[in-house]
Amino acid sequence: MTAKIISGNEVATEIRAELKERVSKLKERGITPGLVMIRVGEDPASVSYVSGKEKAAEEIGVWSQTVVLPENASEEELLSKVEEMNKAEHVDGILVQLPLPKHINADKVLTLIEPAKDVDGFHPVNVGKMLIGDPYFMPCTPHGAVELMIRSGNPPEGKHVVICGRSNIVGKPLMAMLVQKNKRANATVTVVHTGTKNMAEITRQADILVAAMGSPEVIKANMVKEGAVVIDVGVNRVGWKPSKKDPNKQVPDLRGDVEFETVKEKASAITPVPGGVGPMTITMLMVNTVVAAERRAER
């Protein structure tokens, strides 16, 4: 068996086309969705991530602005900027790019964001609402993983989903989403992590296996049930390699948490890295921003 490749790029393109139509309808009503991203410092990865979000916003017609504060900006300066954007009526979504410099308390900053503008879905209020089955915004990466399952014809309803990893960004919120009693969830969920002693024994029971441990190629073929669907959330840079477009140029060699070449021979469907869950994360950020603007239009 060779697995069907689940393309996050294709699904993301499909969703963005739908978002363009929703944005057009909002603009007909005089509402332009607005997203403000705040970046502190010049971390290359953060610069790249924010650039990708700017391009996605432009593609679907969302107005975006990036506020850049210097690396040595004080916590008070950042909090003041968040407060300013909380009060700005034209701003529907606020995103503070992580990681932040060590002298800034990230939890304090994220908690200050108005929950109605928390398009990353990290505010404790939004996390709590998601947990009780009344989500306001869902975190982008786990939301993207669920959307990939559904749109690829592998809905989680009635399935045993095993999540490898318990982070606050992916593992825990994904668990909370999938146990809800609705057609997009309703799964039996098991979470394994570094404290799990018999991990392979448990992962082999999964109808859908989600890898989100942050370790390159830690999920091997002997940990996967024949015919399982494998969603690889991990993105790990293991070195550099020649670019396909320009062999003289070196690009990051990215690997997922799954040993792709061996696991694809056992799974029925699998997401690649890159090109799997990654494109969905930014797309779900755009979904949340458009939803926030639609709520503003109804007020």
C-alpha positions as CSV (number, residue, x, y, z in Angstrom):
1,M,0.0,0.0,0.0
2,T,1.3,3.5,-0.9
3,A,-0.5,6.3,0.9
4,K,-2.5,9.0,-0.8
5,I,-0.7,12.3,-0.3
6,I,-3.0,14.9,1.5
7,S,-1.9,18.2,0.0
8,G,-2.3,21.1,2.4
9,N,-1.5,23.5,-0.4
10,E,-4.5,22.3,-2.4
11,V,-6.9,22.4,0.5
12,A,-5.6,25.9,1.6
13,T,-6.1,27.2,-1.9
14,E,-9.7,25.9,-1.9
15,I,-10.4,27.6,1.5
16,R,-8.8,30.9,0.4
17,A,-11.1,31.0,-2.7
18,E,-14.1,30.7,-0.3
19,L,-12.7,33.4,1.9
20,K,-12.2,35.8,-1.1
21,E,-16.0,35.6,-1.7
22,R,-16.8,36.2,1.9
23,V,-14.5,39.2,2.0
24,S,-16.1,40.6,-1.2
25,K,-19.5,40.4,0.5
26,L,-18.2,42.2,3.6
27,K,-16.7,45.0,1.4
28,E,-20.1,45.4,-0.3
29,R,-21.4,46.3,3.2
30,G,-18.5,48.7,3.8
31,I,-16.5,46.4,6.0
32,T,-12.9,45.5,5.2
33,P,-11.4,42.8,7.5
34,G,-8.4,44.2,9.3
35,L,-5.4,42.2,10.8
36,V,-2.6,43.7,12.8
37,M,0.5,41.7,13.5
38,I,3.0,42.8,16.1
39,R,6.6,41.6,15.8
40,V,9.4,42.3,18.3
41,G,12.9,42.2,16.9
42,E,14.3,40.7,13.7
43,D,14.3,37.0,14.3
44,P,14.6,35.6,10.7
45,A,12.0,32.9,11.3
46,S,9.5,35.4,12.7
47,V,10.2,37.8,9.8
48,S,9.5,35.0,7.4
49,Y,6.3,33.8,9.1
50,V,4.9,37.3,9.3
51,S,5.7,37.9,5.6
52,G,3.7,34.7,4.7
53,K,0.7,36.0,6.7
54,E,0.9,39.4,5.0
55,K,0.8,37.7,1.6
56,A,-2.1,35.5,2.5
57,A,-4.1,38.5,3.8
58,E,-3.4,40.4,0.5
59,E,-4.5,37.4,-1.5
60,I,-7.9,37.2,0.0
61,G,-8.5,41.0,0.3
62,V,-7.8,41.4,4.1
63,W,-6.2,44.7,5.1
64,S,-3.1,44.0,7.2
65,Q,-0.5,46.0,9.0
66,T,2.7,44.8,10.7
67,V,4.0,46.8,13.7
68,V,7.7,46.2,14.3
69,L,9.2,47.0,17.7
70,P,12.9,46.8,18.4
71,E,14.4,43.8,20.2
72,N,15.0,45.9,23.3
73,A,11.4,47.2,23.4
74,S,10.0,47.1,26.9
75,E,7.1,44.9,28.0
76,E,5.2,48.1,28.7
77,E,5.7,49.3,25.1
78,L,4.3,46.1,23.7
79,L,1.4,46.0,26.1
80,S,0.6,49.6,25.2
81,K,0.6,48.7,21.5
82,V,-1.8,45.8,22.1
83,E,-4.1,48.1,24.1
84,E,-4.1,50.6,21.2
85,M,-5.1,47.9,18.7
86,N,-7.8,46.5,21.1
87,K,-9.4,50.0,20.9
88,A,-9.1,50.4,17.1
89,E,-12.5,49.8,15.5
90,H,-11.0,48.9,12.1
91,V,-8.9,46.1,13.5
92,D,-10.6,42.7,13.7
93,G,-7.7,40.6,14.5
94,I,-4.5,41.0,16.6
95,L,-1.6,38.6,16.4
96,V,1.6,38.9,18.5
97,Q,4.3,36.9,16.7
98,L,6.1,34.4,19.0
99,P,8.6,33.8,20.4
100,L,9.1,37.1,22.2
101,P,12.4,38.3,23.8
102,K,13.1,36.7,27.2
103,H,12.5,40.0,29.1
104,I,8.8,40.0,27.9
105,N,6.2,37.8,29.6
106,A,4.4,36.3,26.6
107,D,1.4,35.0,28.7
108,K,0.8,38.5,30.0
109,V,0.9,39.9,26.5
110,L,-1.4,37.3,25.0
111,T,-3.9,37.6,27.8
112,L,-4.2,41.4,27.2
113,I,-5.5,40.8,23.7
114,E,-9.2,41.3,23.5
115,P,-10.7,37.8,23.2
116,A,-12.9,39.0,20.3
117,K,-9.7,39.9,18.4
118,D,-7.6,36.9,19.4
119,V,-7.4,35.3,16.0
120,D,-4.6,33.0,17.1
121,G,-7.0,31.5,19.6
122,F,-4.6,31.5,22.5
123,H,-6.4,33.7,25.0
124,P,-7.5,31.8,28.1
125,V,-11.1,32.8,27.5
126,N,-11.1,31.3,24.0
127,V,-9.3,28.2,25.2
128,G,-12.0,27.7,27.8
129,K,-14.8,28.3,25.4
130,M,-13.3,25.7,23.0
131,L,-13.0,23.2,25.9
132,I,-16.7,23.5,26.8
133,G,-17.8,23.1,23.1
134,D,-18.6,26.8,22.5
135,P,-15.6,27.9,20.5
136,Y,-15.2,31.6,19.6
137,F,-11.8,31.2,17.8
138,M,-9.9,27.9,17.4
139,P,-6.1,27.8,17.4
140,C,-4.9,27.8,13.8
141,T,-2.7,24.7,13.6
142,P,-5.0,22.2,15.2
143,H,-8.0,23.7,13.4
144,G,-6.1,23.3,10.1
145,A,-5.3,19.7,11.0
146,V,-9.0,18.9,11.5
147,E,-10.0,20.7,8.3
148,L,-7.4,18.6,6.4
149,M,-9.0,15.4,7.8
150,I,-12.5,16.5,6.8
151,R,-11.7,17.9,3.4
152,S,-9.5,14.9,2.4
153,G,-12.4,12.5,3.1
154,N,-11.0,11.3,6.4
155,P,-13.4,12.8,9.0
156,P,-12.6,12.0,12.7
157,E,-16.2,11.2,13.7
158,G,-16.3,7.7,15.2
159,K,-12.6,7.1,14.7
160,H,-9.9,6.5,17.3
161,V,-7.5,9.4,17.0
162,V,-4.1,9.2,18.7
163,I,-2.3,12.5,19.2
164,C,1.4,12.3,19.8
165,G,2.3,15.4,21.8
166,R,0.6,17.5,24.5
167,S,1.7,21.1,23.7
168,N,-0.6,24.0,24.4
169,I,-0.4,25.0,20.8
170,V,-1.3,21.7,19.1
171,G,-1.8,18.6,21.2
172,K,-4.1,19.9,24.0
173,P,-6.4,22.1,21.8
174,L,-6.6,19.3,19.2
175,M,-7.8,16.9,21.8
176,A,-10.4,19.4,23.0
177,M,-11.7,19.9,19.5
178,L,-11.9,16.2,18.6
179,V,-13.9,15.1,21.7
180,Q,-16.7,17.5,21.1
181,K,-20.1,16.1,20.3
182,N,-20.6,17.4,16.7
183,K,-20.2,16.1,13.1
184,R,-16.7,17.6,12.8
185,A,-15.4,15.8,15.8
186,N,-17.0,13.0,17.9
187,A,-13.8,11.0,18.0
188,T,-12.3,8.7,20.6
189,V,-9.1,10.5,21.5
190,T,-5.9,9.2,23.2
191,V,-2.9,11.5,23.8
192,V,0.6,10.0,24.1
193,H,3.7,12.0,25.1
194,T,7.2,11.7,26.5
195,G,5.8,10.2,29.7
196,T,4.0,7.4,27.9
197,K,5.8,4.0,28.4
198,N,4.1,1.9,25.7
199,M,3.8,4.5,23.0
200,A,4.1,2.3,19.9
201,E,1.5,-0.1,21.3
202,I,-1.0,2.8,21.6
203,T,-0.2,4.5,18.3
204,R,-0.7,1.2,16.4
205,Q,-4.4,1.4,17.5
206,A,-5.0,4.7,15.8
207,D,-7.3,5.1,12.8
208,I,-6.0,8.6,12.6
209,L,-2.5,9.3,14.0
210,V,-1.5,12.9,14.6
211,A,2.2,13.6,15.1
212,A,3.0,16.8,17.0
213,M,6.0,16.1,19.2
214,G,8.6,18.4,17.7
215,S,11.2,15.7,17.0
216,P,12.3,14.8,13.5
217,E,11.1,11.4,12.2
218,V,10.3,10.0,15.6
219,I,7.2,8.2,14.3
220,K,8.4,5.0,12.5
221,A,6.4,2.5,10.3
222,N,6.3,0.0,13.1
223,M,4.2,2.5,15.2
224,V,1.5,2.8,12.5
225,K,-1.5,0.6,11.9
226,E,-1.9,-0.7,8.3
227,G,-4.3,1.7,6.5
228,A,-4.2,4.5,9.1
229,V,-4.4,8.2,8.2
230,V,-1.3,10.1,9.3
231,I,-1.3,13.8,9.9
232,D,2.2,15.2,10.5
233,V,2.2,18.5,12.3
234,G,5.9,18.6,13.0
235,V,8.4,20.9,11.2
236,N,12.0,20.3,12.1
237,R,15.0,21.8,10.3
238,V,17.7,19.1,10.2
239,G,20.2,20.9,8.0
240,W,20.5,22.4,4.6
241,K,20.1,21.1,1.1
242,P,20.4,22.4,-2.5
243,S,17.3,24.2,-3.8
244,K,15.3,22.4,-6.5
245,K,14.9,25.7,-8.4
246,D,18.5,26.7,-8.0
247,P,21.0,23.9,-7.1
248,N,23.6,26.5,-6.2
249,K,21.4,27.9,-3.5
250,Q,21.0,26.2,-0.1
251,V,17.6,25.9,1.6
252,P,16.5,24.5,4.9
253,D,16.1,20.7,4.9
254,L,12.7,20.3,6.7
255,R,11.5,17.0,8.1
256,G,8.3,16.2,9.9
257,D,7.8,14.1,13.1
258,V,7.0,11.1,10.8
259,E,9.5,9.0,8.9
260,F,7.7,9.8,5.7
261,E,9.3,7.4,3.2
262,T,8.6,4.3,5.3
263,V,5.3,5.3,6.8
264,K,3.7,6.2,3.5
265,E,4.0,2.5,2.5
266,K,1.8,1.5,5.4
267,A,-0.7,4.4,5.8
268,S,-3.7,4.9,3.6
269,A,-3.2,8.7,3.6
270,I,-0.5,11.0,4.8
271,T,0.4,14.7,4.9
272,P,3.9,15.7,3.7
273,V,6.3,18.1,5.2
274,P,6.5,20.7,3.9
275,G,3.2,21.2,2.1
276,G,0.8,19.5,4.6
277,V,-0.4,21.1,7.8
278,G,1.9,24.2,7.3
279,P,-0.2,26.0,4.6
280,M,-3.3,25.3,6.6
281,T,-2.1,27.2,9.7
282,I,-1.9,30.6,7.9
283,T,-5.2,29.9,6.1
284,M,-7.0,29.2,9.4
285,L,-5.6,32.5,10.7
286,M,-7.3,34.1,7.7
287,V,-10.5,32.2,8.5
288,N,-10.5,33.6,12.0
289,T,-9.9,37.1,10.8
290,V,-12.8,37.0,8.3
291,V,-15.1,35.5,11.0
292,A,-14.1,38.4,13.3
293,A,-15.0,40.9,10.6
294,E,-18.3,39.2,9.9
295,R,-19.1,39.5,13.6
296,R,-18.3,43.2,13.5
297,A,-20.6,43.6,10.5
298,E,-23.5,42.1,12.6
299,R,-23.0,44.4,15.6
